[in-house]
Amino acid sequence: MGKLYHNKSVRIHGNASIPGQGPLEFHRRLPDYNVTPLIFARKLAQRLGVARVWVKDESNRLGLPAFKILGASYAFYRTLMERTSFELEPWDTIEQLREKLTSLRPLTLVTATDGNHGRGVARVARLFWLHSKIFVPRGTVQARINAIESEGAEVIVVEGDYDEAVKAAANEQDRNTWLIQDTAWPGYETIPRWIVEGYSTMFWEVHEQLKALKKPEPDVIVVQIGVGSLAAAVVQFYRGQGSSPAPRIVGVEPERAACAFESVKAGHMVSIPGPQTSVMAGLNCGTLSIIAWPLIRDGIDVFVAVDDERAFEAMRLLAEDGIISGESGAAGLAGYLELSEHDTTGSIREKLGITESTRILLISTEGATDPEMYHRIVGTHPNLGSERN
Ligand SMILES: Cc1ncc(COP(=O)(O)O)c(C=O)c1O
C-alpha cells in the first residue's frame, strides 16, 4: 500500500533559478543527439480525467535507454573545463573535442550506480576514449551489468547497497581517476550540480515542443526521486525564480526507499536503511543528495510512495499509449495513480488545482532497461491480448 504526504511549506526557493541553455547547446553537439519525443498520452488523459497527459519519452537519449547521460556528459565537460587549462571552445564535432584531450590520457571516469547513470558515465568515457570503472550494489540485475560492460567499462559489484557503492566509488578518486557522481555530500557538490544542470536539456526541449504545438506549459509535473537530482532539475526549471506561473510538482519514490518523503515529513534529511530492493532500480536510494534536499523540501508539493505493483500497472498503462517505459521510468505515473486512489475526497487534487482542464507532464525516464522484466510485466497484460516482444 502506498502513502501520501502533502508538503504545506512549499515556496520558491531563493537559490533556484531557471538554468541557461548552456547544457542544451552542449548536448546538441554530441553524436546521436535528437530531441526526444513529447507524447500526448490520449488514453491516459481520459482515464485520469484531465485535458492532457504529456509524456517526455527518454527511452532513446543520445543512443542510450535513459535520460541519465544528459547529466554525466555535461558534468564531465564542465569538469574538463575546470580541471584543465585547455581551450575547449570552439568545437563542433566530438572528434575535435576528443583531440584536445590527448595529453590527459590515461584517464578513468569512476562512479556508483544502480544502472542508468553508470552506463551514461561509461558511454561518455567511451566517446572520449577514456577508461571507466563503475560500482554497482549487490543484487544489481545481470542485464544492467551487461549493459554497462557493453560500453567497455569495468564493473565492480559492491557487497552492500547503493550508498555503499557510492562510498566505494568515492574512495577511488585520484589525479587520473575522476569521480562523476550524481549525488552530493559535504565536500562533493560541484559535479552533482552540473549533473542537475545537464538534465535541464529535457525541459528546454519540452518548452520548445509545447511552443511549436502552440500549447501552454504543464500545470502539474510528476517526477520520480532517487537521490533527487532529477527532481532538483524540475524544481529549478519550473519553480525557479523567473518561471511563471509556477506549476505544481509531485515527487514519487518506492515505498522502501522513500528518503525524500521521510525527510520532508521530519523537516530534516533522513536516511532509509538498506538494502532497497524495489524493482524501480533507479530509485533505490536511501539518502538524498545534499544539493537536491533544499530544492525538494521547498519546491515539491506532494510526495507519494508506491509499491512495485503500482509501477507495473503504470508500465502497462503507458504501453497502451504506445510508450515503452521501464520500472523507474513509469514510476511518475505510478505515483499519480496512487495519489488519485488515496485522495478519495479529492482534497489533495483540489489543493493542487487539478481539474478536467489540467495538463500533466510525466517523464518516462527510461525505456525497457531490464528487457526480461519488461516482457514479463507488460507482455502478459490481458488488455494487450497477446505477448509482446
Ligand atoms: C530511470 C531513472 N529515473 C529516475 C531516476 C532518479 O533520478 P535521481 O537519482 O536524480 O533522483 C533514476 C536514477 O538513477 C533513473 O535511473
Ligand as a Chemical Component Dictionary entry (heavy atoms), coordinates in Angstrom:
data_LIG
# 
_chem_comp.id                   LIG 
_chem_comp.type                 NON-POLYMER 
_chem_comp.pdbx_formal_charge   0 
_chem_comp.three_letter_code    LIG 
# 
loop_
_chem_comp_atom.comp_id 
_chem_comp_atom.atom_id 
_chem_comp_atom.alt_atom_id 
_chem_comp_atom.type_symbol 
_chem_comp_atom.charge 
_chem_comp_atom.model_Cartn_x 
_chem_comp_atom.model_Cartn_y 
_chem_comp_atom.model_Cartn_z 
_chem_comp_atom.pdbx_ordinal 
LIG C1 C1 C 0 15.344 5.750  -14.946 1  
LIG C2 C2 C 0 15.571 6.645  -13.795 2  
LIG N1 N1 N 0 14.606 7.505  -13.437 3  
LIG C3 C3 C 0 14.758 8.339  -12.398 4  
LIG C4 C4 C 0 15.917 8.337  -11.653 5  
LIG C5 C5 C 0 16.004 9.257  -10.472 6  
LIG O1 O1 O 0 16.951 10.259 -10.616 7  
LIG P1 P1 P 0 17.665 10.861 -9.320  8  
LIG O2 O2 O 0 18.524 9.762  -8.742  9  
LIG O3 O3 O 0 18.419 12.011 -9.828  10 
LIG O4 O4 O 0 16.599 11.231 -8.365  11 
LIG C6 C6 C 0 16.958 7.467  -11.989 12 
LIG C7 C7 C 0 18.198 7.441  -11.235 13 
LIG O5 O5 O 0 19.088 6.667  -11.474 14 
LIG C8 C8 C 0 16.779 6.593  -13.091 15 
LIG O6 O6 O 0 17.738 5.729  -13.468 16 
# 
loop_
_chem_comp_bond.comp_id 
_chem_comp_bond.atom_id_1 
_chem_comp_bond.atom_id_2 
_chem_comp_bond.value_order 
_chem_comp_bond.pdbx_ordinal 
LIG C1 C2 SING 1  
LIG C2 N1 SING 2  
LIG C2 C8 DOUB 3  
LIG N1 C3 DOUB 4  
LIG C3 C4 SING 5  
LIG C4 C5 SING 6  
LIG C4 C6 DOUB 7  
LIG C5 O1 SING 8  
LIG O1 P1 SING 9  
LIG P1 O2 DOUB 10 
LIG P1 O3 SING 11 
LIG P1 O4 SING 12 
LIG C6 C7 SING 13 
LIG C6 C8 SING 14 
LIG C7 O5 DOUB 15 
LIG C8 O6 SING 16 
# 
